[in-house]
Amino acid sequence: MNLKITFSELQNLVLHKTGKEILLTAKDGNTINILYHQTIHIPIVGERLVEANVNATIDKFENGTLYLTYECPMGIELILKGILTIMKNSGIANLIETAANSQVIIHLSAIDKVQTALEYINVQSVLVEQDGINIHGILL
């Protein structure tokens, strides 16, 4: 069984949930490039468009948990670490965990609907394709 989630679906979901527009592109079979533009005001200088560019690599999916490693410029990494810390201290603390070497662990099985789906599907692989993410699984 294959489940395909297109980048446009994910981009629309992020826009709907956060009001932020992102661009997702495939870098290779395991890596997604995430691009975000933000206009910031710098005193005396004025408005500037800042680009946040993050590569997220899917390391593995195991027992309902997704292991990602991210790579980005140092300034963006500091912002990302701050966001991850805020998320860990919020109501979704059981969902996200950070580890050494820029690794993020997402416990998808902590989401009730995902856990229910995983009771019927054994996920074999999660691959990044040109237009989205392909999840291959076997029905139990």
Phi, psi and chi 1 to 4 in degrees:
 res  aa     phi    psi   chi1   chi2   chi3   chi4
   1 MET       -  136.7  177.9 -177.9  102.7      -
   2 ASN  -120.5  138.5  -73.8  -44.9      -      -
   3 LEU  -122.0  122.8  171.3   64.4      -      -
   4 LYS  -110.2  127.8  177.3   98.5  175.6 -155.5
   5 ILE  -116.0  113.4  -54.9  167.7      -      -
   6 THR   -77.2  155.9   65.4      -      -      -
   7 PHE   -62.1  -36.6  -71.1  144.0      -      -
   8 SER   -64.0  -37.5   62.4      -      -      -
   9 GLU   -62.3  -45.6  -73.1  176.5  -80.6      -
  10 LEU   -65.2  -41.7  -70.4  171.1      -      -
  11 GLN   -61.7  -43.3  -69.9  166.4  171.9      -
  12 ASN   -65.6  -37.4  -71.9  -25.7      -      -
  13 LEU   -63.0  -46.1  179.1   64.7      -      -
  14 VAL   -62.3  -44.1  170.1      -      -      -
  15 LEU   -60.1  -44.9  179.9   61.5      -      -
  16 HIS   -65.1  -42.2  174.9   72.0      -      -
  17 LYS   -79.9  -31.7  -64.7  -73.5 -174.0 -179.2
  18 THR  -119.3  -17.1   67.4      -      -      -
  19 GLY    77.9    7.1      -      -      -      -
  20 LYS  -105.6  136.9  -54.3  -64.4 -178.2 -172.8
  21 GLU   -97.5  125.0 -155.4  168.7  -51.7      -
  22 ILE  -122.3  162.6   62.4  170.3      -      -
  23 LEU  -123.1  123.9  177.0   64.7      -      -
  24 LEU  -108.6  133.7  -59.0  172.0      -      -
  25 THR  -140.4  152.5   53.9      -      -      -
  26 ALA   -80.3  134.3      -      -      -      -
  27 LYS  -100.2  -43.5 -170.5  166.3 -179.0 -175.1
  28 ASP  -158.7 -166.9   60.4   36.9      -      -
  29 GLY   -65.5  -13.0      -      -      -      -
  30 ASN  -125.8   -7.9  -65.7  -29.5      -      -
  31 THR  -120.4  134.5  -55.4      -      -      -
  32 ILE  -113.2  135.3  -60.7  169.9      -      -
  33 ASN   -95.4  129.0  178.9  -95.4      -      -
  34 ILE  -114.2  122.1  -53.6  160.2      -      -
  35 LEU  -119.9  132.8 -178.4   62.3      -      -
  36 TYR  -139.0  134.6  171.9   69.1      -      -
  37 HIS  -110.1  137.5  -68.7   97.3      -      -
  38 GLN  -139.2  131.0  175.9   70.6   45.3      -
  39 THR   -87.6  127.4  -57.9      -      -      -
  40 ILE  -122.7  154.1   60.0  169.8      -      -
  41 HIS  -101.6  123.6  178.2   76.0      -      -
  42 ILE  -111.1  121.1  -57.7  171.3      -      -
  43 PRO   -52.3  140.1  -24.4   33.4      -      -
  44 ILE    73.7  -42.3  -58.7  173.2      -      -
  45 VAL   -77.1  -41.9  176.8      -      -      -
  46 GLY   104.4 -155.8      -      -      -      -
  47 GLU   -77.3  135.7  -60.1  -78.0  -40.6      -
  48 ARG  -137.0  141.5  -68.4  -69.8 -178.4 -113.8
  49 LEU   -90.5  121.6 -175.5   64.7      -      -
  50 VAL  -109.7  138.9  177.1      -      -      -
  51 GLU  -109.7  126.5  179.9  178.9  -77.3      -
  52 ALA  -106.0  121.8      -      -      -      -
  53 ASN  -126.0  116.4 -163.6    7.0      -      -
  54 VAL  -127.7  134.1  177.7      -      -      -
  55 ASN  -101.3  123.4  -71.0  -40.6      -      -
  56 ALA  -113.4  120.8      -      -      -      -
  57 THR  -105.6  129.7  -58.9      -      -      -
  58 ILE   -81.6  111.7  -60.7  169.4      -      -
  59 ASP   -81.1  -46.5  -64.0  -38.2      -      -
  60 LYS  -169.8  162.8   65.0 -178.8  173.9  177.8
  61 PHE  -126.1  120.4 -177.3   87.7      -      -
  62 GLU  -146.0  125.9 -175.0  175.9   81.2      -
  63 ASN    52.0   43.0  -61.1  -37.1      -      -
  64 GLY    79.5    9.6      -      -      -      -
  65 THR  -119.2  131.9  -59.1      -      -      -
  66 LEU  -103.7  126.4 -178.4   63.6      -      -
  67 TYR  -106.7  120.2  -64.2   83.3      -      -
  68 LEU  -121.4  149.6  -58.5  171.8      -      -
  69 THR  -123.5  133.6  -56.7      -      -      -
  70 TYR  -112.8  154.4   63.7   87.3      -      -
  71 GLU  -138.4  127.5  178.4 -173.7  -18.4      -
  72 CYS  -161.1  167.5   56.7      -      -      -
  73 PRO   -61.1  156.1  -22.0   30.9      -      -
  74 MET   -57.6  -43.3 -174.0  173.3   61.3      -
  75 GLY   -61.6  -42.4      -      -      -      -
  76 ILE   -68.1  -36.4  -58.1  -58.4      -      -
  77 GLU   -63.5  -38.9 -177.5  172.1   12.4      -
  78 LEU   -63.8  -42.2  -69.0  172.6      -      -
  79 ILE   -64.1  -44.8  -66.5  168.9      -      -
  80 LEU   -62.3  -42.2 -172.8   57.2      -      -
  81 LYS   -63.5  -36.9  -76.2 -175.9  177.2 -176.4
  82 GLY   -64.0  -44.5      -      -      -      -
  83 ILE   -62.5  -43.9  -68.5  168.5      -      -
  84 LEU   -63.4  -36.7  -70.5  169.3      -      -
  85 THR   -65.6  -43.4  -60.6      -      -      -
  86 ILE   -61.5  -43.1  -69.4  167.7      -      -
  87 MET   -63.6  -39.5  -69.9  172.5   76.3      -
  88 LYS   -65.6  -29.5  -76.3 -176.9    0.4 -177.8
  89 ASN   -92.6    4.5  -66.4  -31.1      -      -
  90 SER   -98.4 -164.5   72.7      -      -      -
  91 GLY   -70.4   -6.3      -      -      -      -
  92 ILE  -109.1   27.5   59.4  170.9      -      -
  93 ALA   -57.9  -31.6      -      -      -      -
  94 ASN   -78.6   -5.5   62.9  -27.0      -      -
  95 LEU   -95.0  -36.7 -175.6   63.1      -      -
  96 ILE  -120.9  139.6  -64.9  178.9      -      -
  97 GLU  -139.5  141.1  179.5 -177.9  -18.7      -
  98 THR  -106.7  150.7   55.7      -      -      -
  99 ALA  -134.3  179.4      -      -      -      -
 100 ALA   -65.5  162.8      -      -      -      -
 101 ASN    59.4   43.5  -59.1  -38.7      -      -
 102 SER    57.3   36.2  -58.0      -      -      -
 103 GLN  -100.3  138.4 -170.5  175.1   54.4      -
 104 VAL  -120.1  133.0  177.5      -      -      -
 105 ILE  -113.5  122.2  -57.9  166.2      -      -
 106 ILE  -113.1  115.5  -55.7  172.0      -      -
 107 HIS   -86.4   81.7  -58.9  -76.2      -      -
 108 LEU   -63.8  -28.6  -66.0  172.3      -      -
 109 SER   -68.4  -10.1   59.6      -      -      -
 110 ALA   -75.9  -11.6      -      -      -      -
 111 ILE   -90.2  121.7  -58.4  169.0      -      -
 112 ASP   -52.1  -46.9  -69.8  -22.2      -      -
 113 LYS   -67.4  -34.9  -69.7 -178.5 -179.5  179.1
 114 VAL   -69.4  -42.8  174.6      -      -      -
 115 GLN   -59.0  -42.1  176.9   57.8   36.9      -
 116 THR   -61.6  -43.7  -60.3      -      -      -
 117 ALA   -63.7  -38.9      -      -      -      -
 118 LEU   -69.9  -15.9  -68.6  173.9      -      -
 119 GLU   -71.4  -19.2  -69.6  172.6    9.1      -
 120 TYR  -113.9  -10.7  -60.2   98.9      -      -
 121 ILE  -130.3  131.3  -58.7  167.2      -      -
 122 ASN  -100.3  106.1 -178.3    2.9      -      -
 123 VAL   -70.6  123.5  175.2      -      -      -
 124 GLN   -93.5  -38.1  -59.9  -67.2  -60.1      -
 125 SER  -158.6  154.5   63.2      -      -      -
 126 VAL  -128.1  113.0  179.3      -      -      -
 127 LEU  -120.2  141.9  -61.3  172.6      -      -
 128 VAL   -89.7  122.7  177.0      -      -      -
 129 GLU  -112.6  175.4  -64.3 -180.0  -15.8      -
 130 GLN   -55.2  -36.5 -158.0   59.9   33.4      -
 131 ASP  -117.1    8.7   60.9  -18.5      -      -
 132 GLY   168.0 -161.6      -      -      -      -
 133 ILE  -112.9  131.6  -60.5  170.3      -      -
 134 ASN  -111.2  121.9 -171.4   19.0      -      -
 135 ILE  -107.8  119.7  -59.3  168.0      -      -
 136 HIS  -106.3  128.7  175.8   71.5      -      -
 137 GLY  -143.7  169.2      -      -      -      -
 138 ILE  -117.5  130.2  -62.6  172.2      -      -
 139 LEU   -69.0  136.9  -69.7  174.1      -      -
 140 LEU   -91.3      -  -60.1  175.1      -      -
